[in-house]
């Protein structure tokens, strides 16, 4: 389980991030890995691409 | 979970939320974890002893193309691959955010086809706890250049 914040456009893990931005949403490890793999292949990580992967309009 | 161990006159606890095992002892001489010769003995602990378990270390790593490792000290190592855009630039989101400080970010070419191209740099002004920006400085940008990035912080 990871967390994503639109405000900071970053990822957080509860193991080390004892405080997170207020707007974090949960994403699965698989979604997190896909976003990073897509970034490697030329698709930037943005709130839009994260929402698209999560199936959120 | 807490266990009072009368032999060491202290408290063995796994209550720490980071997953590290905490041992506190009232004994002034030693803590013995195991009676065998291979075990370690800590004498005269001056403060609560923390031991990072393998479970904790394994739980704070991701050994993939884009991954990270959090060391028991809190030091975070991260790496990522990125391809530049048509302008020779790229924004990189770290696999995980740095909670405190970024110590260093490096980027190098990963593909042989771009060998000799030295026109990219990490824009220091763009460093945040979650992102950094790779910028072409050659004036002759290479589209789709494969870049390997490494960052360290805590």
gemmi code that builds the backbone of each chain (N, CA, C; Angstrom):
import gemmi

chains = {
    "A": [
        ("UNK", (0.835, -1.204, 0.000), (0.000, 0.000, 0.000), (0.865, 1.247, 0.000)),
        ("UNK", (0.554, 2.170, -0.909), (1.227, 3.457, -0.961), (0.162, 4.560, -0.891)),
        ("UNK", (0.641, 5.782, -0.696), (-0.249, 6.939, -0.699), (0.281, 7.959, -1.705)),
        ("UNK", (-0.658, 8.640, -2.373), (-0.285, 9.650, -3.370), (-0.938, 10.982, -3.014)),
        ("UNK", (-0.177, 12.052, -3.126), (-0.703, 13.397, -2.890), (-0.673, 14.191, -4.184)),
        ("UNK", (-1.829, 14.745, -4.573), (-1.874, 15.612, -5.750), (-1.111, 16.904, -5.501)),
        ("UNK", (-1.184, 17.401, -4.282), (-0.553, 18.686, -3.958), (0.951, 18.636, -4.165)),
        ("UNK", (1.564, 17.586, -3.652), (3.022, 17.484, -3.762), (3.446, 16.658, -4.966)),
        ("UNK", (2.469, 15.971, -5.604), (2.757, 15.041, -6.692), (3.835, 14.043, -6.250)),
        ("UNK", (3.586, 13.399, -5.103), (4.573, 12.463, -4.578), (3.929, 11.270, -3.892)),
        ("UNK", (4.780, 10.280, -3.628), (4.328, 9.032, -3.012), (4.817, 8.919, -1.576)),
        ("UNK", (4.018, 8.271, -0.757), (4.323, 8.146, 0.667), (4.058, 6.720, 1.129)),
        ("UNK", (4.853, 6.273, 2.100), (4.631, 4.947, 2.682), (4.495, 5.103, 4.194)),
        ("UNK", (3.518, 4.426, 4.787), (3.263, 4.623, 6.219), (4.436, 4.192, 7.099)),
        ("UNK", (5.314, 3.331, 6.567), (6.442, 2.854, 7.376), (7.368, 3.993, 7.805)),
        ("UNK", (7.529, 4.994, 6.948), (8.476, 6.061, 7.298), (7.836, 7.449, 7.327)),
        ("UNK", (6.707, 7.637, 6.628), (6.097, 8.966, 6.598), (5.035, 9.050, 7.689)),
        ("UNK", (5.479, 9.497, 8.852), (4.545, 9.590, 9.982), (3.569, 10.747, 9.794)),
        ("UNK", (3.966, 11.726, 8.993), (3.023, 12.774, 8.594), (2.985, 12.824, 7.074)),
        ("UNK", (1.768, 12.993, 6.543), (1.584, 13.069, 5.096), (0.714, 14.282, 4.787)),
        ("UNK", (0.758, 14.750, 3.523), (-0.149, 15.842, 3.147), (-1.608, 15.450, 3.398)),
        ("UNK", (-2.445, 16.456, 3.588), (-3.847, 16.193, 3.938), (-4.614, 15.499, 2.821)),
        ("UNK", (-4.146, 15.658, 1.586), (-4.963, 15.175, 0.467), (-4.498, 13.806, -0.062)),
        ("UNK", (-3.725, 13.058, 0.712), (-3.242, 11.785, 0.180), (-4.407, 10.812, -0.035)),
        ("UNK", (-4.258, 10.000, -1.075), (-5.204, 8.913, -1.349), (-4.407, 7.619, -1.450)),
        ("UNK", (-5.062, 6.530, -1.111), (-4.402, 5.231, -1.185), (-4.265, 4.793, -2.633)),
        ("UNK", (-3.121, 4.185, -2.949), (-2.987, 3.477, -4.220), (-2.323, 2.134, -3.920)),
        ("UNK", (-2.594, 1.170, -4.752), (-2.019, -0.155, -4.526), (-0.554, -0.158, -4.955)),
        ("UNK", (0.189, -1.139, -4.454), (1.582, -1.274, -4.872), (1.675, -1.477, -6.378)),
        ("UNK", (0.694, -2.186, -6.954), (0.716, -2.444, -8.391), (0.502, -1.148, -9.176)),
        ("UNK", (-0.432, -0.299, -8.699), (-0.669, 0.980, -9.371), (0.560, 1.884, -9.258)),
        ("UNK", (1.161, 1.878, -8.069), (2.370, 2.672, -7.843), (3.478, 2.240, -8.796)),
        ("UNK", (3.669, 0.912, -8.921), (4.710, 0.395, -9.802), (4.415, 0.745, -11.254)),
        ("UNK", (3.153, 0.658, -11.642), (2.778, 0.996, -13.018), (3.063, 2.456, -13.326)),
        ("UNK", (2.753, 3.341, -12.385), (2.996, 4.766, -12.603), (4.480, 5.038, -12.797)),
        ("UNK", (5.321, 4.382, -11.990), (6.765, 4.581, -12.124), (7.279, 3.975, -13.422)),
        ("UNK", (6.768, 2.800, -13.773), (7.180, 2.186, -15.038), (6.760, 3.063, -16.219)),
        ("UNK", (5.539, 3.621, -16.130), (5.069, 4.501, -17.205), (5.913, 5.766, -17.282)),
        ("UNK", (6.329, 6.264, -16.113), (7.216, 7.436, -16.101), (8.517, 7.108, -16.837)),
        ("UNK", (9.042, 5.915, -16.603), (10.273, 5.499, -17.294), (10.072, 5.470, -18.801)),
        ("UNK", (8.833, 5.166, -19.215), (8.559, 5.008, -20.640), (7.996, 6.274, -21.277)),
        ("UNK", (8.042, 7.381, -20.541), (7.692, 8.654, -21.167), (6.369, 9.263, -20.760)),
        ("UNK", (5.605, 8.613, -19.877), (4.350, 9.196, -19.401), (4.592, 9.812, -18.027)),
        ("UNK", (4.603, 11.138, -17.936), (4.895, 11.770, -16.647), (3.854, 11.402, -15.587)),
        ("UNK", (4.287, 11.416, -14.335), (3.362, 11.218, -13.226), (2.764, 12.580, -12.873)),
        ("UNK", (1.457, 12.682, -13.046), (0.725, 13.910, -12.717), (-0.583, 13.493, -12.050)),
        ("UNK", (-1.300, 14.422, -11.413), (-2.612, 14.071, -10.861), (-3.530, 13.440, -11.911)),
        ("UNK", (-3.414, 13.910, -13.165), (-4.281, 13.380, -14.218), (-3.946, 11.924, -14.529)),
        ("UNK", (-2.653, 11.610, -14.659), (-2.302, 10.233, -15.009), (-2.571, 9.288, -13.846)),
        ("UNK", (-2.445, 9.806, -12.618), (-2.760, 8.960, -11.454), (-4.243, 8.658, -11.411)),
        ("UNK", (-5.071, 9.685, -11.626), (-6.524, 9.480, -11.620), (-6.946, 8.543, -12.748)),
        ("UNK", (-6.308, 8.691, -13.907), (-6.657, 7.829, -15.029), (-6.367, 6.369, -14.692)),
        ("UNK", (-5.235, 6.136, -14.016), (-4.890, 4.767, -13.673), (-5.849, 4.208, -12.628)),
        ("UNK", (-6.272, 5.067, -11.710), (-7.186, 4.621, -10.657), (-8.630, 4.512, -11.156)),
        ("UNK", (-8.867, 4.990, -12.396), (-10.217, 4.930, -12.915), (-11.107, 6.024, -12.368)),
        ("UNK", (-10.475, 7.128, -11.901), (-11.227, 8.261, -11.373), (-11.285, 9.347, -12.437)),
        ("UNK", (-12.463, 9.914, -12.676), (-12.610, 10.938, -13.715), (-11.896, 12.213, -13.305)),
    ],
    "B": [
        ("UNK", (3.019, -5.658, 21.793), (3.372, -6.805, 22.640), (4.540, -6.413, 23.539)),
        ("UNK", (4.443, -6.760, 24.798), (5.535, -6.495, 25.727), (5.769, -7.731, 26.583)),
        ("UNK", (7.000, -8.001, 26.865), (7.370, -9.120, 27.715), (8.292, -8.606, 28.814)),
        ("UNK", (7.922, -8.863, 30.039), (8.826, -8.543, 31.133), (9.748, -9.742, 31.335)),
        ("UNK", (11.008, -9.515, 31.173), (11.978, -10.593, 31.339), (12.759, -10.345, 32.627)),
        ("UNK", (12.460, -11.159, 33.609), (13.060, -10.921, 34.921), (14.565, -11.149, 34.906)),
        ("UNK", (15.032, -11.936, 33.933), (16.462, -12.234, 33.914), (17.284, -11.007, 33.575)),
        ("UNK", (16.701, -10.126, 32.741), (17.428, -8.899, 32.433), (16.848, -7.721, 33.204)),
        ("UNK", (15.805, -8.002, 33.964), (15.215, -6.934, 34.749), (14.650, -5.837, 33.887)),
        ("UNK", (14.160, -6.208, 32.719), (13.733, -5.148, 31.809), (12.544, -5.533, 30.965)),
        ("UNK", (12.327, -4.750, 29.946), (11.132, -4.847, 29.130), (11.544, -5.110, 27.684)),
        ("UNK", (10.939, -6.121, 27.080), (11.134, -6.383, 25.667), (9.841, -6.011, 24.968)),
        ("UNK", (9.927, -5.149, 23.978), (8.705, -4.599, 23.404), (8.816, -4.514, 21.897)),
        ("UNK", (7.721, -4.791, 21.195), (7.658, -4.559, 19.748), (6.619, -3.480, 19.437)),
        ("UNK", (6.363, -2.631, 20.400), (5.317, -1.627, 20.232), (5.715, -0.516, 19.274)),
        ("UNK", (7.007, -0.413, 18.982), (7.466, 0.651, 18.105), (6.772, 0.545, 16.742)),
        ("UNK", (6.167, 1.634, 16.283), (5.378, 1.585, 15.044), (6.240, 1.423, 13.807)),
        ("UNK", (7.539, 1.651, 13.922), (8.393, 1.476, 12.762), (8.751, 0.013, 12.542)),
        ("UNK", (8.354, -0.848, 13.447), (8.653, -2.260, 13.287), (9.972, -2.669, 13.881)),
        ("UNK", (10.659, -1.747, 14.515), (11.918, -2.118, 15.141), (11.649, -2.639, 16.547)),
        ("UNK", (12.462, -3.574, 16.952), (12.332, -4.171, 18.275), (13.042, -3.297, 19.294)),
        ("UNK", (12.334, -2.959, 20.338), (12.941, -2.150, 21.391), (13.156, -3.000, 22.625)),
        ("UNK", (14.335, -2.914, 23.183), (14.627, -3.603, 24.429), (15.090, -2.568, 25.440)),
        ("UNK", (14.399, -2.512, 26.548), (14.813, -1.610, 27.614), (15.130, -2.457, 28.830)),
        ("UNK", (16.182, -2.126, 29.492), (16.590, -2.938, 30.628), (16.944, -2.065, 31.819)),
        ("UNK", (16.623, -2.584, 32.973), (17.045, -1.910, 34.198), (18.412, -2.412, 34.650)),
        ("UNK", (18.838, -3.490, 34.014), (20.103, -4.072, 34.401), (21.249, -3.173, 33.946)),
        ("UNK", (22.216, -3.010, 34.772), (23.317, -2.120, 34.422), (24.447, -2.864, 33.738)),
        ("UNK", (24.382, -4.207, 33.695), (25.540, -4.899, 33.157), (25.372, -5.366, 31.719)),
        ("UNK", (24.272, -6.060, 31.405), (24.235, -6.636, 30.073), (22.842, -7.094, 29.687)),
        ("UNK", (22.635, -7.202, 28.379), (21.485, -7.913, 27.826), (22.046, -9.066, 27.009)),
        ("UNK", (21.572, -10.263, 27.265), (21.974, -11.403, 26.461), (20.751, -11.893, 25.699)),
        ("UNK", (20.828, -11.867, 24.377), (19.691, -12.268, 23.559), (19.593, -13.782, 23.492)),
        ("UNK", (20.724, -14.438, 23.422), (20.744, -15.880, 23.234), (21.917, -16.425, 24.037)),
        ("UNK", (21.711, -17.552, 24.665), (22.763, -18.112, 25.492), (23.882, -18.759, 24.728)),
        ("UNK", (23.693, -18.953, 23.399), (24.726, -19.649, 22.637), (25.919, -18.742, 22.380)),
        ("UNK", (26.975, -19.337, 21.939), (28.201, -18.597, 21.687), (28.048, -17.617, 20.524)),
        ("UNK", (27.093, -17.896, 19.631), (26.965, -17.046, 18.453), (26.146, -15.793, 18.729)),
        ("UNK", (25.551, -15.729, 19.893), (24.697, -14.586, 20.172), (25.510, -13.366, 20.552)),
        ("UNK", (24.869, -12.216, 20.492), (25.575, -11.002, 20.860), (25.132, -10.539, 22.245)),
        ("UNK", (26.018, -9.897, 22.909), (25.781, -9.394, 24.253), (26.071, -7.905, 24.255)),
        ("UNK", (25.147, -7.118, 24.768), (25.366, -5.680, 24.859), (25.569, -5.325, 26.321)),
        ("UNK", (26.664, -4.728, 26.620), (26.975, -4.383, 27.999), (26.741, -2.898, 28.236)),
        ("UNK", (26.261, -2.592, 29.401), (26.106, -1.208, 29.846), (25.385, -0.324, 28.832)),
        ("UNK", (24.185, -0.714, 28.415), (23.469, 0.152, 27.473), (23.159, 1.484, 28.132)),
        ("UNK", (23.478, 2.542, 27.426), (23.254, 3.876, 27.982), (21.898, 4.441, 27.580)),
        ("UNK", (21.249, 3.794, 26.618), (19.934, 4.254, 26.192), (19.154, 3.056, 25.664)),
        ("UNK", (17.843, 3.201, 25.489), (17.076, 2.078, 24.966), (17.686, 1.537, 23.680)),
        ("UNK", (17.795, 0.238, 23.606), (18.437, -0.422, 22.469), (17.399, -0.689, 21.397)),
        ("UNK", (17.684, -0.273, 20.161), (16.795, -0.566, 19.046), (17.498, -1.510, 18.086)),
        ("UNK", (16.778, -2.554, 17.678), (17.303, -3.516, 16.715), (16.340, -3.558, 15.541)),
        ("UNK", (16.842, -3.288, 14.316), (16.013, -3.381, 13.125), (15.940, -4.844, 12.704)),
        ("UNK", (14.733, -5.367, 12.619), (14.574, -6.753, 12.210), (14.685, -6.872, 10.691)),
        ("UNK", (14.941, -8.087, 10.207), (14.976, -8.311, 8.762), (13.618, -7.974, 8.144)),
        ("UNK", (12.570, -8.228, 8.888), (11.224, -7.910, 8.396), (11.096, -6.412, 8.122)),
        ("UNK", (11.653, -5.605, 9.027), (11.592, -4.150, 8.833), (12.414, -3.745, 7.622)),
        ("UNK", (13.629, -4.272, 7.522), (14.509, -3.895, 6.408), (13.900, -4.320, 5.076)),
        ("UNK", (13.361, -5.539, 5.038), (12.753, -6.018, 3.800), (11.485, -5.242, 3.462)),
        ("UNK", (10.799, -4.780, 4.484), (9.540, -4.069, 4.254), (9.727, -2.650, 3.775)),
        ("UNK", (10.945, -2.172, 3.781), (11.213, -0.802, 3.353), (12.127, -0.791, 2.140)),
        ("UNK", (11.940, -1.766, 1.276), (12.711, -1.793, 0.034), (11.808, -2.153, -1.129)),
        ("UNK", (12.254, -1.780, -2.322), (11.589, -2.188, -3.547), (12.664, -2.282, -4.613)),
        ("UNK", (13.079, -3.510, -4.891), (14.192, -3.706, -5.828), (13.653, -3.898, -7.237)),
        ("UNK", (13.181, -2.810, -7.813), (12.674, -2.842, -9.174), (13.383, -1.757, -9.975)),
        ("UNK", (12.960, -1.582, -11.224), (13.595, -0.566, -12.078), (13.552, 0.809, -11.419)),
        ("UNK", (12.436, 1.091, -10.777), (12.293, 2.322, -9.998), (12.057, 1.893, -8.562)),
        ("UNK", (13.030, 2.099, -7.693), (12.880, 1.520, -6.367), (13.580, 2.321, -5.288)),
        ("UNK", (13.596, 1.730, -4.086), (14.172, 2.426, -2.948), (14.547, 1.423, -1.864)),
        ("UNK", (15.381, 1.872, -0.947), (15.675, 1.131, 0.281), (15.802, 2.133, 1.404)),
        ("UNK", (15.098, 1.898, 2.490), (15.250, 2.716, 3.690), (16.120, 1.935, 4.663)),
        ("UNK", (17.261, 2.482, 5.013), (18.150, 1.816, 5.965), (17.648, 2.047, 7.389)),
        ("UNK", (18.029, 1.169, 8.324), (17.591, 1.354, 9.709), (17.945, 2.721, 10.285)),
        ("UNK", (19.002, 3.346, 9.782), (19.380, 4.681, 10.246), (18.410, 5.749, 9.785)),
        ("UNK", (17.593, 5.406, 8.769), (16.701, 6.395, 8.174), (17.171, 6.880, 6.821)),
        ("UNK", (18.413, 6.563, 6.462), (18.937, 6.958, 5.152), (18.139, 6.253, 4.052)),
        ("UNK", (17.765, 7.026, 3.035), (16.959, 6.489, 1.942), (17.765, 6.535, 0.650)),
        ("UNK", (17.876, 5.396, -0.010), (18.483, 5.306, -1.334), (17.356, 5.096, -2.338)),
        ("UNK", (17.388, 5.853, -3.443), (16.349, 5.703, -4.461), (16.979, 5.737, -5.841)),
        ("UNK", (16.335, 5.053, -6.773), (16.821, 5.046, -8.147), (15.636, 5.030, -9.087)),
        ("UNK", (15.855, 5.548, -10.294), (14.770, 5.624, -11.269), (15.351, 5.684, -12.671)),
        ("UNK", (14.555, 5.228, -13.625), (14.890, 5.380, -15.041), (13.883, 6.348, -15.648)),
        ("UNK", (14.387, 7.153, -16.573), (13.498, 8.137, -17.196), (13.946, 8.339, -18.627)),
        ("UNK", (12.996, 8.616, -19.507), (13.319, 8.970, -20.881), (13.006, 10.442, -21.099)),
        ("UNK", (13.916, 11.141, -21.748), (13.705, 12.572, -21.966), (12.612, 12.796, -22.999)),
        ("UNK", (12.002, 13.978, -22.923), (10.991, 14.339, -23.915), (11.663, 15.004, -25.114)),
        ("UNK", (10.837, 15.524, -26.024), (11.375, 16.076, -27.273), (12.291, 17.269, -27.032)),
        ("UNK", (12.106, 17.928, -25.889), (12.967, 19.066, -25.555), (14.208, 18.642, -24.781)),
        ("UNK", (14.361, 17.324, -24.602), (15.524, 16.820, -23.880), (15.388, 16.919, -22.378)),
        ("UNK", (14.171, 17.194, -21.896), (13.946, 17.367, -20.461), (13.113, 16.204, -19.908)),
        ("UNK", (13.013, 16.147, -18.600), (12.144, 15.140, -17.982), (11.890, 15.521, -16.535)),
        ("UNK", (10.641, 15.349, -16.104), (10.325, 15.488, -14.685), (10.324, 14.101, -14.067)),
        ("UNK", (10.946, 13.981, -12.897), (11.061, 12.683, -12.252), (10.399, 12.743, -10.877)),
        ("UNK", (9.437, 11.863, -10.660), (8.835, 11.700, -9.338), (9.569, 10.555, -8.649)),
        ("UNK", (10.098, 10.815, -7.457), (10.791, 9.761, -6.721), (9.831, 8.614, -6.408)),
        ("UNK", (10.355, 7.404, -6.303), (9.489, 6.290, -5.867), (8.781, 6.573, -4.537)),
        ("UNK", (9.481, 7.206, -3.585), (8.818, 7.688, -2.372), (9.382, 9.072, -2.059)),
        ("UNK", (8.596, 9.863, -1.346), (9.041, 11.202, -0.968), (10.134, 11.118, 0.092)),
        ("UNK", (11.026, 12.109, 0.084), (12.007, 12.232, 1.170), (11.344, 12.972, 2.339)),
        ("UNK", (11.297, 12.363, 3.523), (10.599, 13.019, 4.631), (11.318, 14.262, 5.148)),
        ("UNK", (12.637, 14.321, 5.018), (13.377, 15.416, 5.640), (14.261, 16.171, 4.668)),
        ("UNK", (15.318, 15.532, 4.203), (16.356, 16.235, 3.455), (16.796, 15.382, 2.263)),
        ("UNK", (17.020, 16.041, 1.129), (17.650, 15.396, -0.024), (19.136, 15.749, 0.022)),
        ("UNK", (19.974, 14.737, 0.058), (21.403, 14.992, 0.174), (22.063, 15.135, -1.193)),
        ("UNK", (21.628, 14.306, -2.149), (22.252, 14.372, -3.466), (21.359, 13.701, -4.497)),
        ("UNK", (21.339, 14.279, -5.700), (20.637, 13.665, -6.826), (21.596, 13.638, -7.997)),
        ("UNK", (21.702, 12.483, -8.621), (22.578, 12.334, -9.778), (21.808, 11.729, -10.937)),
        ("UNK", (22.215, 12.089, -12.146), (21.600, 11.520, -13.337), (22.679, 11.234, -14.365)),
        ("UNK", (22.616, 10.049, -14.952), (23.600, 9.649, -15.957), (22.904, 8.955, -17.111)),
        ("UNK", (23.587, 8.945, -18.229), (23.000, 8.291, -19.388), (23.039, 6.789, -19.225)),
        ("UNK", (21.969, 6.189, -19.670), (21.802, 4.753, -19.494), (21.975, 3.996, -20.794)),
        ("UNK", (21.751, 4.658, -21.909), (21.779, 3.922, -23.167), (23.026, 4.269, -23.968)),
        ("UNK", (23.574, 3.272, -24.613), (24.810, 3.447, -25.377), (24.601, 4.403, -26.543)),
        ("UNK", (23.388, 4.429, -27.086), (23.149, 5.263, -28.262), (23.323, 6.743, -27.947)),
        ("UNK", (23.214, 7.110, -26.654), (23.377, 8.508, -26.277), (24.770, 8.785, -25.725)),
        ("UNK", (25.665, 7.845, -25.899), (27.009, 8.011, -25.368), (27.662, 9.258, -25.956)),
        ("UNK", (28.250, 10.043, -25.106), (28.903, 11.246, -25.584), (28.051, 12.483, -25.430)),
        ("UNK", (26.767, 12.295, -25.236), (25.877, 13.435, -25.027), (25.938, 13.839, -23.565)),
        ("UNK", (26.345, 15.059, -23.300), (26.580, 15.489, -21.926), (25.698, 16.669, -21.567)),
        ("UNK", (24.537, 16.735, -22.194), (23.774, 17.967, -22.082), (22.622, 17.949, -21.113)),
        ("UNK", (22.724, 17.165, -20.034), (21.595, 17.160, -19.112), (22.089, 17.412, -17.696)),
        ("UNK", (21.254, 18.102, -16.932), (21.625, 18.382, -15.557), (20.387, 18.350, -14.672)),
        ("UNK", (20.610, 18.100, -13.402), (19.528, 18.185, -12.425), (19.378, 19.648, -12.051)),
        ("UNK", (18.218, 20.208, -12.273), (17.981, 21.604, -11.918), (17.773, 21.701, -10.413)),
        ("UNK", (18.765, 22.266, -9.738), (18.707, 22.330, -8.286), (17.490, 23.114, -7.808)),
        ("UNK", (17.106, 24.119, -8.562), (15.988, 24.973, -8.137), (14.666, 24.226, -8.156)),
        ("UNK", (14.633, 23.083, -8.848), (13.376, 22.344, -8.957), (13.271, 21.226, -7.940)),
        ("UNK", (14.290, 21.050, -7.107), (14.263, 19.941, -6.149), (13.169, 20.144, -5.110)),
        ("UNK", (12.292, 19.161, -4.981), (11.345, 19.141, -3.875), (11.475, 17.775, -3.216)),
        ("UNK", (10.712, 17.567, -2.169), (10.778, 16.279, -1.485), (10.222, 15.152, -2.336)),
        ("UNK", (9.510, 15.487, -3.406), (8.839, 14.456, -4.203), (9.286, 14.398, -5.660)),
        ("UNK", (9.860, 15.485, -6.171), (10.156, 15.587, -7.602), (11.514, 16.240, -7.831)),
        ("UNK", (12.059, 16.012, -9.015), (13.121, 16.889, -9.518), (13.005, 16.943, -11.037)),
        ("UNK", (13.684, 17.928, -11.623), (13.554, 18.159, -13.054), (14.911, 18.035, -13.719)),
        ("UNK", (14.956, 17.221, -14.764), (16.167, 17.090, -15.572), (16.043, 18.019, -16.763)),
        ("UNK", (17.056, 18.829, -16.982), (16.965, 19.857, -18.004), (18.116, 19.744, -18.992)),
        ("UNK", (17.780, 19.912, -20.263), (18.816, 19.911, -21.291), (19.597, 21.222, -21.237)),
        ("UNK", (20.902, 21.126, -21.219), (21.719, 22.334, -21.198), (22.662, 22.388, -22.396)),
        ("UNK", (22.513, 21.449, -23.308), (23.438, 21.366, -24.438), (23.028, 22.291, -25.573)),
        ("UNK", (21.713, 22.600, -25.625), (21.213, 23.316, -26.797), (20.962, 22.401, -27.972)),
        ("UNK", (21.373, 21.148, -27.811), (21.120, 20.138, -28.843), (20.424, 18.970, -28.160)),
        ("UNK", (19.176, 19.166, -27.739), (18.507, 18.166, -26.912), (18.311, 16.836, -27.629)),
        ("UNK", (18.390, 15.778, -26.847), (18.159, 14.437, -27.373), (16.815, 13.948, -26.875)),
        ("UNK", (15.927, 13.645, -27.820), (14.627, 13.110, -27.474), (14.750, 11.639, -27.101)),
        ("UNK", (14.039, 11.223, -26.068), (13.940, 9.814, -25.701), (15.286, 9.230, -25.271)),
        ("UNK", (16.145, 10.066, -24.705), (17.398, 9.559, -24.143), (17.088, 8.863, -22.820)),
        ("UNK", (17.659, 7.696, -22.627), (17.406, 6.945, -21.399), (18.372, 7.391, -20.309)),
        ("UNK", (17.807, 7.846, -19.193), (18.605, 8.405, -18.098), (18.414, 7.541, -16.856)),
        ("UNK", (19.509, 7.241, -16.178), (19.448, 6.533, -14.895), (19.725, 7.547, -13.783)),
        ("UNK", (18.817, 7.605, -12.822), (18.908, 8.598, -11.747), (19.116, 7.906, -10.409)),
        ("UNK", (19.867, 8.569, -9.548), (20.090, 8.044, -8.201), (19.989, 9.201, -7.214)),
        ("UNK", (19.257, 8.987, -6.139), (19.077, 10.043, -5.138), (19.276, 9.454, -3.752)),
        ("UNK", (19.787, 10.281, -2.874), (20.042, 9.842, -1.509), (19.601, 10.960, -0.560)),
        ("UNK", (19.022, 10.556, 0.555), (18.532, 11.532, 1.524), (17.977, 10.809, 2.742)),
        ("UNK", (17.186, 11.509, 3.511), (16.561, 10.884, 4.684), (15.299, 11.628, 5.042)),
    ],
}
model = gemmi.Model(1)
for chain_id, residues in chains.items():
    chain = gemmi.Chain(chain_id)
    for i, (resn, *xyz) in enumerate(residues, 1):
        res = gemmi.Residue()
        res.name, res.seqid = resn, gemmi.SeqId(i, " ")
        for name, pos in zip(("N", "CA", "C"), xyz):
            atom = gemmi.Atom()
            atom.name, atom.element = name, gemmi.Element(name[0])
            atom.pos, atom.b_iso = gemmi.Position(*pos), 0.0
            res.add_atom(atom)
        chain.add_residue(res)
    model.add_chain(chain)
structure = gemmi.Structure()
structure.add_model(model)
structure.setup_entities()
